[in-house]
């Protein structure tokens, strides 16, 4: 039996997938707050071992080179490659975007092709299975918007210009980076531009956050109940929360959630405005995939989640969708193994 492991090494999460004889068998997301040190990656890899340790080939993509502990993106790629080389037993294959897979030595010599190329792995796999599809991967921190047949930007800097990268996520994004004012009790209220609350708090107040997707601590290092989320959210309004007025606060939270969705929709419209682009469907991915259905509806396009597209086993289909790049690099590599 041929076993291929896929890794998406991020600055906040490690996502791993296991492919057995060309079919997804397991997938997992593990908290990996890399800004606290490279030892966090070691711990995440240890947690992933039961899924991937017996793989013969290990396919890797990454975005963690952007983490603040590295002096530059190039330094980050090189440091992460060395860490992975030391910790993973078996053949390492590094994804270099449009150039495909290479070994660690060659990847060290071309770090900018390795950096933040995970979206290209997902786009390439989707393009092979459904032509003219638009990928929208709404993750914890960022959102990728890619015309899978014709990606435009290759670096984060380029994609921030083209609309293909919107730096907003379902959980980790601070509320005041989404909106600086919101309606409250019939009036507009300015917001404190500090990280009192994140979009995870907004989603919890709205009752829209799955219990298993927000794996990091809160802004105040307290709990994740609705009253605790509401307390953080209200603090950004310069107020104390009152759970008796939850419906009022939910209206404010709904406005902020809509502002975030609008920013993603704007990126989508920028991507779709490119001349000659043909798009007939949306493929949703990331922990925010259910939200993307709203954008597809506004565009009058059918939507399919990534897990369904690849015919993942039903019991892990949701997590296949949430961890699309890790699954994609593993499936792409398995075709050549």
C-alpha positions as a printed Julia matrix, in Angstrom:
337×3 Matrix{Float64}:
   0.0    0.0     0.0
   1.32   3.43   -1.0
   0.93   6.05    1.73
   1.53   9.75    1.05
   1.35  12.4     3.77
   0.46  16.01    3.04
   1.42  18.98    5.22
   0.25  22.58    5.14
   2.58  24.33    7.59
   0.96  27.58    8.71
   1.84  30.17   11.29
  -1.17  29.26   13.43
  -1.99  25.67   12.43
  -0.38  22.55   11.06
  -2.75  20.67    8.76
  -1.96  17.11    7.76
  -3.57  14.57    5.44
  -3.01  10.89    4.76
  -3.54   9.35    1.34
  -3.71   5.56    0.99
  -3.57   4.21   -2.58
  -4.69   7.54   -3.98
  -7.62   8.11   -1.61
  -7.94  10.32    1.44
  -7.89   8.26    4.62
  -7.32  10.83    7.39
  -6.98  14.58    7.9
  -6.37  16.75   10.92
  -5.76  20.35   12.01
  -3.37  20.96   14.93
  -2.77  24.25   16.74
   0.74  25.52   15.96
   1.33  29.08   17.27
   4.67  29.39   15.53
   5.17  32.98   16.67
   6.03  31.44   20.06
   8.98  29.49   18.62
   9.96  26.61   16.33
   9.42  24.17   19.17
   5.69  24.66   18.54
   6.14  23.07   15.13
   7.98  20.17   16.76
   5.05  19.63   19.12
   2.52  19.8    16.28
   4.51  17.29   14.23
   4.59  14.95   17.21
   0.8   15.22   17.49
   0.48  14.45   13.78
   2.68  11.36   13.95
  -0.14   8.81   14.38
  -1.56   9.9    11.03
   1.6   10.36    8.95
   4.61   8.66   10.54
   4.43   5.52    8.35
   4.11   7.43    5.06
   6.8    6.75    2.48
   6.51  10.2     0.9
   5.81  13.49    2.68
   4.52  16.36    0.5
   4.86  19.84    2.03
   3.48  23.3     1.38
   3.67  26.26    3.74
   2.69  29.81    4.68
   4.48  29.89    8.04
   7.5   31.68    6.59
   5.55  34.91    7.19
   5.73  34.42   10.97
   7.4   37.22   12.91
  10.16  34.99   14.31
  11.87  35.0    10.9
  13.89  37.94    9.61
  12.56  37.45    6.07
  10.33  35.11    4.12
  13.37  33.48    2.52
  14.93  32.87    5.93
  11.64  31.45    7.12
  11.38  28.96    4.27
  14.95  27.75    4.77
  14.5   27.41    8.55
  11.22  25.52    8.17
  12.67  23.18    5.56
  15.54  22.32    7.9
  13.16  21.75   10.8
  11.01  19.46    8.7
  14.05  17.59    7.35
  15.21  16.87   10.88
  11.81  15.82   12.22
  10.29  13.8     9.37
  11.52  10.36    8.38
  10.94   9.49    4.76
  11.21  11.21    1.41
  10.32  14.93    1.54
   8.77  16.52   -1.54
   8.36  20.29   -1.4
   5.66  22.06   -3.4
   7.0   25.01   -5.39
   3.82  26.3    -6.98
   3.76  26.32  -10.77
   7.1   24.48  -10.79
   5.63  21.45   -9.06
   7.45  19.33   -6.49
  11.15  19.2    -5.73
  13.5   17.91   -3.05
  14.64  19.83    0.02
  18.0   20.79   -1.45
  16.48  22.35   -4.57
  13.76  24.04   -2.5
  16.42  25.71   -0.34
  17.79  27.3    -3.49
  14.38  28.61   -4.59
  12.66  29.7    -1.37
  10.34  32.28   -2.92
   8.69  29.57   -5.04
   8.03  27.6    -1.85
   6.69  30.57    0.14
   2.9   30.74    0.54
   2.21  28.51   -2.47
  -0.42  26.39   -0.74
  -3.32  28.04   -2.61
  -1.78  26.9    -5.9
  -1.88  23.28   -4.79
  -5.62  23.51   -4.13
  -6.24  25.44   -7.35
  -4.27  22.93   -9.43
  -6.19  19.96   -8.04
  -9.53  21.69   -8.55
  -8.63  22.69  -12.12
  -7.96  19.04  -12.95
 -11.37  17.99  -11.65
 -13.65  20.92  -12.5
 -12.64  23.42  -15.18
 -13.61  27.09  -14.85
 -14.09  26.94  -11.09
 -13.45  29.74   -8.62
 -11.83  28.65   -5.35
 -12.75  30.62   -2.23
 -10.82  29.29    0.79
 -12.01  31.16    3.89
  -9.58  30.18    6.65
  -8.91  31.28   10.2
  -6.69  34.21    9.16
  -6.91  34.8     5.41
  -9.11  34.18    2.38
  -7.82  32.91   -0.97
  -9.83  33.71   -4.11
  -8.44  31.94   -7.16
  -9.67  31.35  -10.69
  -8.24  27.84  -10.71
  -7.57  27.67  -14.46
  -5.84  31.07  -14.46
  -4.22  32.12  -11.17
  -2.8   35.59  -11.5
  -0.66  36.6    -8.52
   1.97  34.17   -7.25
   3.2   35.96   -4.14
   1.17  37.35   -1.25
   2.16  40.87   -2.29
   0.88  40.33   -5.83
  -2.31  38.64   -4.65
  -3.11  41.46   -2.25
  -3.08  43.69   -5.34
  -5.14  41.4    -7.58
  -7.86  40.67   -5.02
  -6.87  36.99   -4.82
  -5.83  37.37   -1.18
  -8.04  39.11    1.36
  -6.39  39.26    4.76
  -9.44  38.4     6.81
 -10.36  35.12    8.5
 -13.29  33.45   10.2
 -11.77  33.4    13.7
  -8.42  35.14   14.27
  -9.1   38.53   12.65
  -9.5   41.4    15.17
 -12.92  43.05   15.02
 -11.65  46.63   14.4
  -9.75  45.48   11.3
 -13.15  44.56    9.83
 -15.13  47.64   10.92
 -14.38  50.82   12.86
 -18.02  51.52   13.65
 -21.2   49.51   14.03
 -24.87  50.14   14.84
 -25.86  49.68   18.48
 -29.31  50.3    19.94
 -30.38  52.46   17.01
 -27.24  54.61   16.79
 -23.84  54.37   15.11
 -21.08  53.62   17.58
 -17.35  54.06   16.95
 -15.18  51.08   17.92
 -11.95  51.03   19.87
  -9.16  50.09   17.48
  -7.66  47.48   19.73
  -7.93  43.7    19.84
 -10.54  43.32   22.54
 -12.42  40.77   20.44
 -11.89  38.68   17.32
 -14.21  37.4    14.66
 -14.44  34.14   16.61
 -16.26  36.12   19.29
 -18.55  37.64   16.66
 -19.39  34.2    15.28
 -20.02  32.8    18.77
 -22.39  35.65   19.59
 -24.26  34.89   16.36
 -24.31  31.16   17.13
 -22.44  30.41   13.9
 -19.1   28.98   15.13
 -18.52  25.24   15.19
 -17.02  24.07   18.47
 -13.96  22.41   16.91
 -12.51  25.11   14.63
 -11.26  27.78   17.06
  -8.24  26.09   18.65
  -6.35  29.16   19.9
  -6.74  31.23   23.04
  -8.95  34.3    23.2
  -7.75  37.91   23.17
  -8.07  38.2    26.97
  -7.03  34.58   27.62
 -10.41  33.84   29.16
 -13.07  31.36   28.09
 -15.1   30.83   24.94
 -18.66  30.93   26.23
 -21.17  33.33   24.69
 -21.16  35.6    27.79
 -17.34  35.77   27.71
 -17.31  36.51   23.98
 -19.97  39.17   24.52
 -17.89  40.78   27.28
 -14.91  41.1    24.92
 -17.07  42.35   22.07
 -18.77  45.01   24.23
 -15.41  46.24   25.49
 -14.59  47.31   21.94
 -17.67  49.55   22.11
 -16.37  51.04   25.35
 -19.16  49.29   27.23
 -19.85  46.42   29.59
 -21.91  43.54   28.27
 -25.4   42.74   29.46
 -26.54  39.28   28.41
 -30.15  40.43   28.82
 -29.63  42.58   25.72
 -28.12  39.77   23.63
 -30.47  40.43   20.71
 -29.21  44.02   20.5
 -25.58  42.91   20.53
 -26.32  40.27   17.91
 -27.52  42.97   15.53
 -24.16  44.72   15.95
 -22.29  41.44   15.47
 -24.33  40.67   12.35
 -23.3   44.0    10.85
 -19.62  43.27   11.43
 -19.96  39.76   10.0
 -21.59  41.27    6.92
 -18.75  43.79    6.55
 -16.27  40.92    6.56
 -18.31  38.99    4.0
 -18.52  42.13    1.87
 -14.72  42.48    1.85
 -14.42  38.93    0.53
 -17.17  39.56   -2.03
 -15.3   42.66   -3.21
 -12.18  40.55   -3.74
 -14.24  38.03   -5.7
 -15.64  40.75   -7.95
 -12.14  42.1    -8.57
 -10.93  38.65   -9.58
 -13.97  38.03  -11.79
 -13.5   41.4   -13.52
 -10.42  40.15  -15.38
 -11.08  40.08  -19.14
 -11.63  36.68  -20.71
 -12.18  34.84  -17.45
 -14.76  32.04  -17.54
 -16.27  30.96  -14.23
 -19.19  28.57  -13.86
 -18.94  27.36  -10.26
 -17.55  28.12   -6.81
 -15.53  25.62   -4.79
 -15.58  26.47   -1.09
 -12.83  25.53    1.34
 -11.45  26.44    4.76
 -13.14  26.52    8.15
 -15.43  29.23    6.79
 -16.61  27.2     3.8
 -20.29  27.31    4.85
 -20.18  31.12    4.76
 -18.93  31.08    1.18
 -22.26  29.64    0.05
 -23.7   33.12    0.69
 -21.28  34.69   -1.79
 -21.98  32.0    -4.38
 -25.69  32.74   -4.01
 -25.08  36.44   -4.58
 -23.08  35.58   -7.71
 -25.82  33.18   -8.89
 -23.24  30.41   -9.17
 -23.5   26.82   -7.89
 -21.21  25.96   -4.98
 -19.55  22.69   -4.03
 -17.36  22.2    -0.99
 -13.85  20.85   -1.59
 -14.44  17.62    0.33
 -17.39  16.75   -1.89
 -15.44  17.63   -5.05
 -12.7   15.12   -4.2
 -15.22  12.53   -2.99
 -13.69  12.39    0.49
 -15.11   9.77    2.87
 -18.22  11.18    4.49
 -16.89  11.02    8.04
 -13.91  13.28    7.2
 -15.42  15.33    4.37
 -15.82  18.47    6.48
 -12.2   18.36    7.6
 -11.02  17.66    4.06
 -12.73  20.92    3.1
 -11.17  22.75    6.05
  -7.67  21.47    5.26
  -7.79  21.65    1.45
  -4.12  22.55    0.76
  -2.76  19.68    2.87
  -5.12  17.26    1.14
  -4.26  18.73   -2.27
  -0.46  18.42   -2.0
  -0.87  14.83   -0.83
  -3.23  13.92   -3.67
  -1.08  15.68   -6.28
   2.04  13.91   -5.06
   0.29  10.54   -4.86
  -0.42  10.71   -8.6
   3.3   10.68   -9.35
   4.35   8.16   -6.67
